[in-house]
């Protein structure tokens, strides 16, 4: 099933609004970045139609449900309000009160595996498991924790709709078909050789209560031993959930990795199906805890360099935002690999990636890394 508008070749397309030929990007969106930013009134209906189409394929709600009367979910910025039997935008919670109490709290749509350390993690260049920083309190070794494992916990749900999602295949199973695990069923996965847990996905946000419950039980069972709790998230949770996440990571030596996908709210909406106001507000709040434990760093930011949409201009603005909060917050720039709706896009060019790296340094950040260099063209 094709999900893209093929209005041009694999390295260029003609914008559906201004009609200009756009080079260096695929045709997955069909609208140039300039029109998204400066002509949002005309761009928005096209953007929203594409996101609806990409979700219909997997029988996910096309839009955030806002029933006049119904159960409200307060986990994230969407604040879905659902009638009986209606699914939330994330596809994991429903308007059924029993489901709201159970799904994502007592049980979760989740899978996991043991990832040998040091691992390919957004934070591996600054974290305790990848570098040994914080030894002996937070790390098993003075250097990379060779011989130890990260318990990688993949949550099979997301409250964003990123058109370039690299893990989109979890959507192939409808929400009601996905197997669910309880906390007690997962606890044995924390073995004697597990030194950290990382929650990712999808995203942990739609099932955050489960992740917190599991973390507390796991840390309690490993009392007196190293077990770092880490998060890799889009950062869109309701702000009331930040403190318990921080508490677990701060005390255990773990980190919170927030993917800042774009600065401009319209670019963010075009790529991810939702705005970024809550993300930026949460990131600013998280930064207030950073001085409590400078190393290993509590908060790490990352941005995927999407050709034609997230480049030097976006990175410069994001980097200035981060630097104004704390110039020592680590920032990872990630090379792009074509996926999902944006599968006809090129990878990030080396020239653009180097320009973004320079822009981040120029904005005042002291710890910046260009990752996925093998993808650069």
Secondary structure, DSSP 8 states (H G I E B T S, - for coil): ---S---S-TTEEE-TTT--EEESS-SSS-S-HHHHHH-HHHHHHHHHHHHHHHHHTTT--SS--B-SSSEE--SBTT--EE-TT-B-TTSS-BS-HHHHHHBTTTEE-EEEEEEESS---TTTTTSHHHH-TTTTTS-SSSS--TT-EEEEEEES--S---TT-TTGGGGGS-GGGS--EEHHHHHTTS-TTEEEEEEEES-SGGGHHHHHHHHHHHHHHTTTS--EEEEEE---B-GGGHHHHHHHHHHHT--EEEE---SSHHHHHHHHSS--HHHHHHHHHHHTTGGG-TTTTSEEEEEE--TTTSSHHHHHHHHHHHHHH-TTSEEEEE-----GGGTT-----HHHHHHHHHHHHHTT-S-EEEE-GGG--
